[in-house]
């Protein structure tokens, strides 16, 4: 889970459609953090799978415009 969202409500997230909520990681079943927990090599032909704050799930090529921080 994206640690930057800890304690936040959805109406406090400026871009819920682009902000990562959950993601694949190598950090174990209860890991919380950010990009540092992504698998070293993307598992899906260069793509990672993300769940976003607004409920959307998508495969995104690593580095292509997802948000991790909440300003």
N, C-alpha and C positions, 0 to 999 in steps of 0.2 A: 504494500500500500504506500501511496505517496505521503511521506511524513509531513510535508508542507501543508497538508490539509487537516492535520490534527486539530480538533476543536473548532473547525470552521463549519458554518452553515452554508448551504448552496447559494444563498443570496449574498454571501460575502466573497464569492469567487467571481472575479471580473469576466472571465471567458470560460464558462463551464463546458462549452462545446469543444474546446481545445486543451483543457487542463486534465492531465493524467490523474486518475484516481487509483486504478489498479493496473498491474503490468506483470509480465513474466519476469522471473528473476532466478538467480542461483543462490539467493539468500536464505532459503528454507521456508517452511510453511507459515511462519509468523513474522516475516521480515517487513520492516518499514524503513523507507529511505527515499532515495531518488535515483537518478540515472546511474549512479555508481553500482547499483544492484542488478542492472541489466545483464543478461548473459553475455559473456565475452564475445561470442559470435552469435548473431541473430539466428534463430532456429527455423525461420520460414523464408528461405531463399532471399535473405537480406532484409527481411521485414520483421518487425516486432508487433505483438498484439497488445493493444491498450484498451482499457475500459476508461471512459471519460466521465467527468462529474455529471454531465447531463444524461448519462445512461447509454450513450452510443459506444459501440465496440468496433474497433477498426484495426486493420493491419496497416502499419505505416513504415515506410523505409526509414531506417535509423538516421536521425539528423534532420528529418523533414518536418519542422515546425510544430512540435507538440510543446505544451507549457508544463513546467514542473513547479514553478514558484507562484505564490499568491502575493501580489503587491498590496 
